[in-house]
């Protein structure tokens, strides 16, 4: 029973964990366009995971479908001139372009 209970906690955390983790990360002051967060981004990460690190995107640049896959390009920009553009393919990071991130 104890093992099943622990599994249930993990399952529940999987459902609401990302939202809670994002709130805690934002409150920590670590969210935003930083070199540390840029280095945390990995191919295949979801938009929600990227948003947890970077905050809400400032604009959706492009959205299209090609070869049966959906591509969405989102951009983040801050007041200090840092800029990050991420293209997601079917919900996972496909490519990253950045400038001015320190």
VOPAKOL-413479 format. One record per residue: residue in one letter; x, y, z of N, C-alpha, C in turn; residue number from 1. Coordinates in nm, 2 decimals. Example, Ala and Ser with C-alpha at 12.3 -4.5 7.8 and 13.67 -1.06 7.14 Angstrom:
+---------+--------+--------+--------+--------+--------+--------+--------+--------+--------+-----+
| residuo |     nX |     nY |     nZ |    caX |    caY |    caZ |     cX |     cY |     cZ | num |
+---------+--------+--------+--------+--------+--------+--------+--------+--------+--------+-----+
|       a |   1.32 |  -0.57 |   0.78 |   1.23 |  -0.45 |   0.78 |   1.32 |  -0.33 |   0.78 |   1 |
|       s |   1.28 |  -0.22 |   0.71 |   1.37 |  -0.11 |   0.71 |   1.29 |   0.00 |   0.79 |   2 |
+---------+--------+--------+--------+--------+--------+--------+--------+--------+--------+-----+
***
This chain:
+---------+--------+--------+--------+--------+--------+--------+--------+--------+--------+-----+
| residuo |     nX |     nY |     nZ |    caX |    caY |    caZ |     cX |     cY |     cZ | num |
+---------+--------+--------+--------+--------+--------+--------+--------+--------+--------+-----+
|       x |   0.08 |  -0.12 |   0.00 |   0.00 |   0.00 |   0.00 |   0.08 |   0.13 |   0.00 |   1 |
|       x |   0.19 |   0.13 |   0.07 |   0.28 |   0.25 |   0.08 |   0.34 |   0.28 |  -0.06 |   2 |
|       x |   0.38 |   0.18 |  -0.13 |   0.43 |   0.20 |  -0.26 |   0.33 |   0.26 |  -0.36 |   3 |
|       x |   0.21 |   0.20 |  -0.35 |   0.10 |   0.25 |  -0.43 |   0.07 |   0.40 |  -0.40 |   4 |
|       x |   0.07 |   0.43 |  -0.27 |   0.05 |   0.57 |  -0.23 |   0.15 |   0.67 |  -0.28 |   5 |
|       x |   0.28 |   0.63 |  -0.28 |   0.38 |   0.71 |  -0.34 |   0.36 |   0.72 |  -0.49 |   6 |
|       x |   0.32 |   0.62 |  -0.56 |   0.30 |   0.63 |  -0.70 |   0.18 |   0.73 |  -0.73 |   7 |
|       x |   0.08 |   0.73 |  -0.64 |  -0.03 |   0.82 |  -0.66 |   0.02 |   0.96 |  -0.65 |   8 |
|       x |   0.11 |   0.99 |  -0.55 |   0.16 |   1.12 |  -0.54 |   0.23 |   1.17 |  -0.66 |   9 |
|       x |   0.31 |   1.08 |  -0.72 |   0.39 |   1.11 |  -0.84 |   0.29 |   1.14 |  -0.95 |  10 |
|       x |   0.18 |   1.06 |  -0.96 |   0.08 |   1.08 |  -1.07 |   0.01 |   1.21 |  -1.05 |  11 |
|       x |  -0.02 |   1.25 |  -0.93 |  -0.09 |   1.37 |  -0.91 |   0.01 |   1.49 |  -0.94 |  12 |
|       x |   0.13 |   1.48 |  -0.90 |   0.23 |   1.58 |  -0.93 |   0.25 |   1.60 |  -1.07 |  13 |
|       x |   0.24 |   1.49 |  -1.15 |   0.25 |   1.50 |  -1.30 |   0.14 |   1.59 |  -1.36 |  14 |
|       x |   0.02 |   1.59 |  -1.30 |  -0.09 |   1.66 |  -1.35 |  -0.08 |   1.81 |  -1.32 |  15 |
|       x |  -0.04 |   1.84 |  -1.20 |  -0.04 |   1.98 |  -1.16 |   0.10 |   2.04 |  -1.13 |  16 |
|       x |   0.20 |   1.95 |  -1.13 |   0.33 |   1.99 |  -1.09 |   0.40 |   2.10 |  -1.18 |  17 |
|       x |   0.38 |   2.10 |  -1.31 |   0.44 |   2.20 |  -1.39 |   0.39 |   2.34 |  -1.36 |  18 |
|       x |   0.26 |   2.35 |  -1.34 |   0.20 |   2.48 |  -1.30 |   0.26 |   2.53 |  -1.17 |  19 |
|       x |   0.26 |   2.44 |  -1.07 |   0.32 |   2.48 |  -0.94 |   0.47 |   2.51 |  -0.95 |  20 |
|       x |   0.54 |   2.43 |  -1.02 |   0.68 |   2.45 |  -1.04 |   0.71 |   2.58 |  -1.11 |  21 |
|       x |   0.63 |   2.62 |  -1.21 |   0.64 |   2.75 |  -1.28 |   0.62 |   2.86 |  -1.18 |  22 |
|       x |   0.52 |   2.85 |  -1.10 |   0.49 |   2.96 |  -1.00 |   0.61 |   2.97 |  -0.90 |  23 |
|       x |   0.66 |   2.86 |  -0.85 |   0.78 |   2.87 |  -0.76 |   0.90 |   2.93 |  -0.83 |  24 |
|       x |   0.92 |   2.89 |  -0.96 |   1.04 |   2.94 |  -1.03 |   1.03 |   3.09 |  -1.05 |  25 |
|       x |   0.91 |   3.14 |  -1.08 |   0.88 |   3.28 |  -1.10 |   0.91 |   3.36 |  -0.97 |  26 |
|       x |   0.86 |   3.30 |  -0.86 |   0.87 |   3.37 |  -0.73 |   1.02 |   3.37 |  -0.69 |  27 |
|       x |   1.10 |   3.28 |  -0.74 |   1.24 |   3.27 |  -0.70 |   1.32 |   3.38 |  -0.76 |  28 |
|       x |   1.27 |   3.45 |  -0.87 |   1.34 |   3.55 |  -0.94 |   1.43 |   3.50 |  -1.05 |  29 |
|       x |   1.43 |   3.37 |  -1.07 |   1.52 |   3.31 |  -1.17 |   1.46 |   3.31 |  -1.31 |  30 |
|       x |   1.32 |   3.33 |  -1.32 |   1.26 |   3.33 |  -1.45 |   1.30 |   3.45 |  -1.54 |  31 |
|       x |   1.32 |   3.42 |  -1.67 |   1.35 |   3.53 |  -1.76 |   1.46 |   3.50 |  -1.86 |  32 |
|       x |   1.49 |   3.60 |  -1.94 |   1.59 |   3.58 |  -2.04 |   1.73 |   3.59 |  -1.99 |  33 |
|       x |   1.78 |   3.48 |  -1.93 |   1.92 |   3.47 |  -1.88 |   2.00 |   3.36 |  -1.95 |  34 |
|       x |   2.13 |   3.38 |  -1.95 |   2.21 |   3.27 |  -2.01 |   2.19 |   3.14 |  -1.94 |  35 |
|       x |   2.17 |   3.14 |  -1.81 |   2.14 |   3.01 |  -1.74 |   2.02 |   2.95 |  -1.79 |  36 |
|       x |   1.91 |   3.02 |  -1.81 |   1.79 |   2.96 |  -1.86 |   1.80 |   2.92 |  -2.01 |  37 |
|       x |   1.87 |   3.00 |  -2.09 |   1.90 |   2.96 |  -2.23 |   1.97 |   2.83 |  -2.24 |  38 |
|       x |   2.06 |   2.81 |  -2.15 |   2.14 |   2.68 |  -2.15 |   2.05 |   2.56 |  -2.10 |  39 |
|       x |   1.94 |   2.59 |  -2.03 |   1.85 |   2.49 |  -1.98 |   1.76 |   2.44 |  -2.09 |  40 |
|       x |   1.74 |   2.52 |  -2.19 |   1.65 |   2.48 |  -2.30 |   1.71 |   2.37 |  -2.38 |  41 |
|       x |   1.63 |   2.26 |  -2.41 |   1.68 |   2.15 |  -2.48 |   1.58 |   2.11 |  -2.59 |  42 |
|       x |   1.63 |   2.06 |  -2.70 |   1.55 |   2.01 |  -2.81 |   1.44 |   1.91 |  -2.76 |  43 |
|       x |   1.32 |   1.93 |  -2.80 |   1.21 |   1.85 |  -2.76 |   1.13 |   1.90 |  -2.64 |  44 |
|       x |   1.19 |   1.99 |  -2.56 |   1.11 |   2.05 |  -2.45 |   0.98 |   2.11 |  -2.49 |  45 |
|       x |   0.88 |   2.10 |  -2.41 |   0.75 |   2.16 |  -2.45 |   0.75 |   2.31 |  -2.43 |  46 |
|       x |   0.65 |   2.37 |  -2.49 |   0.63 |   2.52 |  -2.48 |   0.61 |   2.55 |  -2.33 |  47 |
|       x |   0.53 |   2.47 |  -2.26 |   0.51 |   2.49 |  -2.12 |   0.64 |   2.49 |  -2.04 |  48 |
|       x |   0.73 |   2.40 |  -2.07 |   0.85 |   2.40 |  -2.00 |   0.94 |   2.52 |  -2.03 |  49 |
|       x |   0.94 |   2.56 |  -2.15 |   1.01 |   2.68 |  -2.19 |   0.96 |   2.80 |  -2.12 |  50 |
|       x |   0.82 |   2.81 |  -2.12 |   0.76 |   2.92 |  -2.06 |   0.78 |   2.93 |  -1.91 |  51 |
|       x |   0.80 |   2.81 |  -1.85 |   0.83 |   2.81 |  -1.70 |   0.97 |   2.88 |  -1.68 |  52 |
|       x |   1.06 |   2.85 |  -1.77 |   1.20 |   2.91 |  -1.75 |   1.20 |   3.06 |  -1.79 |  53 |
|       x |   1.13 |   3.09 |  -1.90 |   1.14 |   3.23 |  -1.96 |   1.03 |   3.33 |  -1.92 |  54 |
|       x |   0.92 |   3.28 |  -1.88 |   0.80 |   3.36 |  -1.86 |   0.72 |   3.36 |  -1.99 |  55 |
|       x |   0.61 |   3.44 |  -1.99 |   0.52 |   3.44 |  -2.10 |   0.59 |   3.50 |  -2.22 |  56 |
|       x |   0.57 |   3.44 |  -2.34 |   0.63 |   3.50 |  -2.46 |   0.57 |   3.63 |  -2.49 |  57 |
|       x |   0.65 |   3.72 |  -2.56 |   0.60 |   3.85 |  -2.59 |   0.53 |   3.85 |  -2.72 |  58 |
|       x |   0.55 |   3.75 |  -2.81 |   0.47 |   3.75 |  -2.93 |   0.49 |   3.61 |  -3.00 |  59 |
|       x |   0.38 |   3.57 |  -3.07 |   0.38 |   3.45 |  -3.15 |   0.42 |   3.50 |  -3.29 |  60 |
|       x |   0.54 |   3.46 |  -3.34 |   0.59 |   3.51 |  -3.47 |   0.53 |   3.45 |  -3.59 |  61 |
|       x |   0.51 |   3.31 |  -3.58 |   0.47 |   3.24 |  -3.70 |   0.40 |   3.11 |  -3.66 |  62 |
|       x |   0.31 |   3.06 |  -3.74 |   0.25 |   2.93 |  -3.72 |   0.21 |   2.87 |  -3.86 |  63 |
|       x |   0.26 |   2.75 |  -3.88 |   0.23 |   2.69 |  -4.01 |   0.24 |   2.53 |  -4.00 |  64 |
|       x |   0.19 |   2.47 |  -4.10 |   0.19 |   2.32 |  -4.10 |   0.27 |   2.28 |  -4.23 |  65 |
|       x |   0.36 |   2.19 |  -4.21 |   0.44 |   2.14 |  -4.33 |   0.47 |   1.99 |  -4.31 |  66 |
|       x |   0.45 |   1.91 |  -4.41 |   0.48 |   1.77 |  -4.40 |   0.40 |   1.70 |  -4.28 |  67 |
|       x |   0.28 |   1.75 |  -4.25 |   0.20 |   1.69 |  -4.15 |   0.24 |   1.73 |  -4.01 |  68 |
|       x |   0.34 |   1.82 |  -3.99 |   0.39 |   1.87 |  -3.86 |   0.34 |   2.01 |  -3.85 |  69 |
|       x |   0.31 |   2.05 |  -3.72 |   0.28 |   2.19 |  -3.70 |   0.39 |   2.26 |  -3.63 |  70 |
|       x |   0.43 |   2.38 |  -3.69 |   0.54 |   2.46 |  -3.64 |   0.49 |   2.59 |  -3.58 |  71 |
|       x |   0.53 |   2.63 |  -3.46 |   0.49 |   2.75 |  -3.40 |   0.62 |   2.82 |  -3.35 |  72 |
|       x |   0.64 |   2.95 |  -3.40 |   0.76 |   3.02 |  -3.35 |   0.71 |   3.13 |  -3.26 |  73 |
|       x |   0.77 |   3.13 |  -3.14 |   0.74 |   3.23 |  -3.03 |   0.86 |   3.31 |  -3.00 |  74 |
|       x |   0.84 |   3.43 |  -2.96 |   0.96 |   3.52 |  -2.92 |   0.94 |   3.57 |  -2.78 |  75 |
|       x |   1.06 |   3.59 |  -2.72 |   1.06 |   3.66 |  -2.59 |   1.16 |   3.77 |  -2.60 |  76 |
|       x |   1.13 |   3.88 |  -2.54 |   1.22 |   4.00 |  -2.55 |   1.21 |   4.07 |  -2.41 |  77 |
|       x |   1.32 |   4.13 |  -2.37 |   1.32 |   4.20 |  -2.24 |   1.36 |   4.35 |  -2.26 |  78 |
|       x |   1.35 |   4.43 |  -2.16 |   1.38 |   4.57 |  -2.17 |   1.53 |   4.60 |  -2.19 |  79 |
|       x |   1.62 |   4.50 |  -2.17 |   1.76 |   4.52 |  -2.18 |   1.81 |   4.48 |  -2.32 |  80 |
|       x |   1.72 |   4.44 |  -2.41 |   1.76 |   4.41 |  -2.55 |   1.79 |   4.26 |  -2.57 |  81 |
|       x |   1.76 |   4.18 |  -2.47 |   1.78 |   4.04 |  -2.49 |   1.66 |   3.99 |  -2.58 |  82 |
|       x |   1.69 |   3.90 |  -2.67 |   1.58 |   3.84 |  -2.76 |   1.61 |   3.69 |  -2.78 |  83 |
|       x |   1.50 |   3.62 |  -2.78 |   1.50 |   3.48 |  -2.79 |   1.38 |   3.43 |  -2.88 |  84 |
|       x |   1.41 |   3.36 |  -2.98 |   1.31 |   3.30 |  -3.07 |   1.32 |   3.15 |  -3.07 |  85 |
|       x |   1.21 |   3.09 |  -3.04 |   1.21 |   2.94 |  -3.04 |   1.10 |   2.89 |  -3.13 |  86 |
|       x |   1.14 |   2.79 |  -3.22 |   1.04 |   2.73 |  -3.30 |   1.01 |   2.59 |  -3.24 |  87 |
|       x |   0.88 |   2.56 |  -3.23 |   0.83 |   2.44 |  -3.17 |   0.78 |   2.36 |  -3.29 |  88 |
|       x |   0.81 |   2.23 |  -3.29 |   0.75 |   2.14 |  -3.39 |   0.67 |   2.04 |  -3.31 |  89 |
|       x |   0.54 |   2.04 |  -3.34 |   0.44 |   1.95 |  -3.27 |   0.46 |   1.96 |  -3.12 |  90 |
|       x |   0.48 |   2.08 |  -3.07 |   0.48 |   2.11 |  -2.93 |   0.62 |   2.09 |  -2.86 |  91 |
|       x |   0.72 |   2.05 |  -2.93 |   0.85 |   2.04 |  -2.87 |   0.95 |   2.13 |  -2.94 |  92 |
|       x |   1.05 |   2.18 |  -2.87 |   1.15 |   2.27 |  -2.92 |   1.22 |   2.21 |  -3.04 |  93 |
|       x |   1.22 |   2.28 |  -3.15 |   1.29 |   2.24 |  -3.27 |   1.41 |   2.32 |  -3.30 |  94 |
|       x |   1.40 |   2.45 |  -3.28 |   1.52 |   2.54 |  -3.30 |   1.51 |   2.66 |  -3.21 |  95 |
|       x |   1.63 |   2.71 |  -3.18 |   1.64 |   2.83 |  -3.09 |   1.74 |   2.93 |  -3.16 |  96 |
|       x |   1.70 |   3.06 |  -3.15 |   1.78 |   3.17 |  -3.20 |   1.78 |   3.27 |  -3.08 |  97 |
|       x |   1.90 |   3.32 |  -3.05 |   1.90 |   3.42 |  -2.94 |   2.00 |   3.53 |  -2.97 |  98 |
|       x |   1.98 |   3.65 |  -2.91 |   2.08 |   3.75 |  -2.92 |   2.07 |   3.84 |  -2.80 |  99 |
|       x |   2.18 |   3.89 |  -2.75 |   2.19 |   3.98 |  -2.64 |   2.16 |   3.92 |  -2.50 | 100 |
|       x |   2.16 |   3.79 |  -2.49 |   2.13 |   3.73 |  -2.36 |   2.26 |   3.72 |  -2.29 | 101 |
|       x |   2.26 |   3.76 |  -2.16 |   2.38 |   3.76 |  -2.08 |   2.36 |   3.67 |  -1.96 | 102 |
+---------+--------+--------+--------+--------+--------+--------+--------+--------+--------+-----+
***
